[in-house]
Amino acid sequence: MQTSASRFEQFSVQHYAREVRALLPSAVFEPAPTRLLWLPVHLSVIVGSGLYVFLASPPWYLAVACALMAGHSWACLGFLAHEVLHHAVVRSRRVERVVGCVALTIFCLSPTLWIAWHNQSHHGNTGDPDADPDGLGTWHSWQRSAVERAMEEASPGSGRKRSAAFLFVTFSLHSAVVLLVRSHRENYYARISRRAVYAESAAMACFWIALLLLVGPWKFLFIGVLPALIANGVSMSYIATNHFLSSLTAVNDPLINSLSVRSPGWLERLHLQFGYHVEHHIFPTVSGRHAASVREVLRRLYGERYLSLPHTTALRLLYTRPKIHLDCDRLIDPRTRQTFNVLVPGDLSMAPAGPMDGG
C-alpha cells in the first residue's frame, strides 16, 4: 500500500463474521427466494410505462414521469441482481444468471463480469488503493495519472460543475471501463468465461439498438436514455457513499473501510436494504432482508466502531469533501491542498484536518 498506516486497529472480515454469526439465528443464512417477487413488479412498471410512451405518445411531461418511474424500477432491479448474484436469494446458478441478465440490461452490464469485478475483486480487496477496482485513487496516483486527475475533476467534492452529472452516468461508464480495460488488465478471464461476458454484453447492446430503431430517437429518450440516467443516479447515491468517505485499510476491515446509510423504513424495504453496506461486506451471501438483525448485533458488539449515517447526510458529505486519499485517514483537495478527516469511529463530521504537511 502506498499510504501510511491507519491509526485504528484493524480486523479481518472473517474475524467479524465469526463473532457476529454466533449471535444470529441460523435462518438469517438461508436463501430468500421470495425476493424474486420484486422482478415481475418492477418489470411491469418498466414495460407498462414504455408501452404507454410508445403507443400513446403522451405530452413530454407525462413521458418524463414515465421515465422517472421506469428508471427507479431499473435501479431496484439492479439492487435485486446484486443480491441474487451474491447467492443470497436462490441456489440455482442458472436462475441467478437469467435474473442478472434481465435486471442489469439498463447498464449493459454482463452478470458474469459483475461476479468477477464486484464479488471477487472488490469484496476481496476493499480499501486497498492498488487492488480495489472501485477506488478513486490516492494523492500519489493522482499526481502520476492524467486519467485519475480527469476522474477527480468529475467527482463529487471537486467543486467542478461537471461533478453534478457524476451520480447519473458513473455506474454505466465504469461498467464499460471494466469491460473494455480492467477485465483485461486484471486478467478476470482467468476465472470467468470471456465468451459469456461478450455474449451477455452484446445481447444487451443489441436489445437497446433494436428498441431505438423500433420507437425512434424521441421516444427512446424517455424509454431508454432518461431511465438509464435515473437508474444510475439512484444506484450511485448508495454506491458512492459505500466507501468514498471512508479509510483505506491494509486489512480488509469493513467496520473501517465501509459505511452504511439509513433511510425511512419504507424506502429501505423498497430498495432491498441496499444501504446496509457494512453488514453486506461481513455477510455478502446474506439477504438484505436480514440486514437489520446483523446491524443490531454489530452495534451491540462494536458500538461506535460501526459506521452509519443518514443517507442525506452522507450525500452532503460526498459533495462537500474531496475524494483523493492523502493517506489512510485523510482526504485532500488537490487544488487547495486542504485535508479532511475520513469517517472514523467517534467522529463522523469529516472535519478539516489542516493543510497538507509541507504544503
N, C-alpha and C positions, 0 to 999 in steps of 0.2 A: 504494500500500500504506500502511496506517495504522500500521505498526510500524517501528521503527528497523531499519537495515540489519544483516544478519548480519555477524559478524566474519570469516567464512570466504569465501574466493574461490569464486565460483560459475561453473559452466559449463553449457551447454545440453545437453539430451538429444541433440541432433544431434552435438555435439562428442564425447560418449562413444560414440555409435553408430558414428561414422566410425573412431575409434581401435580399438574392440573388434572391429568387423566384419572389419577387416584381418587379425586373428589367429584367425579362426574358419573352419572348413571350410564350403563352400557348402551342404552337406547340412543344416546347422543351420537354414537359412532356407527349407527345403521344408516343405509341409504334412505333418501326421502323422495320416493318416486312420484308422490302427488305434486311435487313442484312442476312436473311436466304439464300439469293442467294450465299453467300460465302460457304455454305455447299456443294453443288454439285461441285463447283470449286475445293475445297481442297480434297474432296473425289476422284475426277478424278485424281488428281496428285498422291494421295496415292495408289489408285488401279492400275493406269497405271504404275507407277514405280515398284510396287510389281509384277505385271504380267510380266513386262519386265525382271526383275531379275529371276523370276521363269521359264519362258518359253525360254528365250534367253540365259540364263547362261552367261552373259557378263563378260569381264575381271573385276578383283576386283576393279579397279579404276572407271569404269563406275558404278559398283554396289554401290560403296561408294557415287558417285554423286547422284544416285537414293535415297540412304538412307538419304542424306542431304536434298534433296527436300521433301521427304516424312516426315521427322522429322519436318521440318519447317511448312509444311501444318498441321501436327498434332498439333503443338503449336498454329497455327492460329485457328484451330477448338476449342482448349481449351479457347482461348480468346472469341470466339463466344459463347461457352457454358456458360462462366462466365456471359456474358451479357444476354443471354437468361434466365438463371436460376435466374437472378435478376428481371425478369418480364419486361425487357426493350424492348423486341422485339415483343412478342406476348402475348396475354392474356390467351391462352389455356394452362392449366397445363399439359394436355396430350402431346401436341406438345413439350412443354418445356422438359419433361422427355425423350421423344424419342430423341430429339436433344442432350440432355445431355448424354444419354447412348451411342450414336454413337460417339460424339466428345471427351468424356473422356475415351474411351476404351484404348487408349495408356497408360494411367496412372492406369488402373484398378480401377478407382475411381467412386463409386456409386454417381449419381447426388442427390439422396435422402440424402445421408450422407453429401455431399458438402453443401447442403442448411443449415443443422444444424450446421456444422462446420464453414463455411465461412459467409453465410448470417446472421446467428443468433449470433453465439458465437464470431466470430472475429469482425464483424461490431458492435456488441453490447458492446464489451469490448476492443476496440482498445487502445493500450497504457497502459493497466493495466497489470503489470507484473505478477499478480497472476491469472488473468482470460482470458487473450488473448491467444488463442491456438497457435498462430504463433510467440510468443516471444522467444528469445534465452536466457533469464534469467538475473538475477542481480548478483552482487558480493556476496550477502548473499546466494542466492540459489546455485550459483556455488560452494561455499565453502562446502555446505552440500551434494551436489548431484554428485555422480560419473558419472551418465548419462549426466548431464549438462557439466561436465568437458570434457567428451569424445566428446560431440557435439561441444563444443567451439574449441577444437583442430582440428576439421574437417571443421571449418567455415572460410570464408574469413577474413583476418586480423589477423589470429593466427600465420602466418608465417610458418606453417607446410606444407610440400609438399602435404599431403593428402587433403588440402583445395582446391587444383586445381580441384578436382573432384566434389566439392560442388554443383555447378550450374547444373551439368549433372545428378545427381542422387537424389537430395534432395526432389523434389516435389513427386516423386513416393514413396520414403521411408517414407516421412512424411504422405502421404495418408495412407500407410499401418499401421503406428503407430496410426493414428486417428481411423482407422477401428478396430484394434485389442486391443487398450489400451484406448485411450482418450474417445472414444464413450461410453465406459462402465463407466469409472471413472467420466465423467462429466454428465452421465445419459442422453445422447442425445435421447435415445429411449423412454423417457417420452413424446417427442413431434414429433418423426418420427417413421415410421414403420421399426422395426427390420427385418421383413420378406422381405420388399422391398430392404433394404440395402444389405442383404445377397444374395438375388436373383440376383440383378444387379451386384454385385461384382463377384459372381460365374459364371454368364454368360460371363463376360469379360474374366475371367481367362480361362474358357473352350474354348473360341474363340482362345486365343493365344496358348493354348496347342494343339488344333486341327490343327492350322496353322503350328506349329512346326512339328507335325507328318506328315503333308502333304508335306512340302517343304524340310524338313531335316535341320540339325543344321547349315550347311554352309550358305545356302540361308536365313535361318531365321535370321542370324546375320545381314543381310542387309535389311530385310523386317520388323523385329521386334525389335532387340536389339539396333542397331545404331539409327534408327528413335526415339526410346524411349529416348536415351541419348540426342539427338538433341532437341527433344521436351521439355525435362526437362531444357536443357541449355537456350533455347530461353525464355521459360516461367519464369524461375528463375532469368534471367538477369533483369527482371522487378520486380518480387515479392520480391527479396532480397533487392532492393533499396526502396521499398514502405515505410518501417518502421524501418529497422535495423539501419539506420543512424540518427534517429530522437529521440525526447524526449519521455520519459514516461510521462503520464498525469493522474492526479486524475480525471479530467473531460475529456470525450471523445471529444477532440478538434482536428479535422483533419487538421487545419492550423498549429498545433504544432507537432502532432504525425505522420504526413504523409508527403510524398514527391512526387511531380510529376516530371517526366523526359521528356526531349524534344529530338526529333529525326527529321531527314528530313521529310518533309510533306508526301512524297510518302510512307515512311516506317511507319509513324503513321497511315496512311489510311490502309495499308496492315495489320497492327497489331491491327486494330479496335480501335485505340486511347487508348489502354490499359495503356499507360504511364500516362494518366491524372488521377492520383490516388487521389489527394486531392479533385478534382471535383467529383470523384466517391463516396468518403466517405460522401460527403454532399448530393448528389442525387444518391443513388445506383440504383434506378429504371429508371434513365435517360440513354438513349443510348449514347455510346461514340461518336456517330455522332454529338452530340450537345456539346461535352466537351469543344471545343474551345470557344463557346459562354459563357459557365459557367466560364471558365478561365478569359475571358475578364472582366466580372463583378467582379470576385474576386480580380483581380489586381486593378480595379478602386476603390473598396470599402476598401481594406485592404493593398494595397501597398506591402511593403517588408515583411509583415507578411505572405504573400502567398509564400510558399517554392517550388522552381523549379530549376532543374539543367539539363544541357545536359546529356543524358544517359551515354555517355562515361565518363564524369566527375564523375557521381555517381558510376559507376563501379570501377573507380580508387580509390575513397574513400572507397568503400566497401572492397577492398583488401589491403588497407593501414591503416585502422583504426580497433581497436578491436571491439567486438560485445557485451561485457558484460557491463551492466549499473552499474556504481558505485552509481549513484543517478539519478535523473530525467534528468539532463542536462550534465552528463559526462559519458564517456565510459572509461573502464580500461583494460589495458593489464595485465592479472593475473600473468604473468611471470616476467615482469619488474616493475609492479605497476605504470607505466606511465599512466596518464589520458589524455583524449582528450575531447574537447567540442563536443557535438552533433550539428547537423544542427540547427541553431537558426536564427530568423529574424535579418537581418543586417550583419550576418557573416556565410557564407556557406563554410568556409575553413576547419572547424573541426580542428582547431589549437590545438597543445599540451597545456594542462592545468596544467602541472607540475606533480610531484609525488603525490601519494595518501596521503591525510592528515594523518600524523603519520606513513607513510610507509617508 
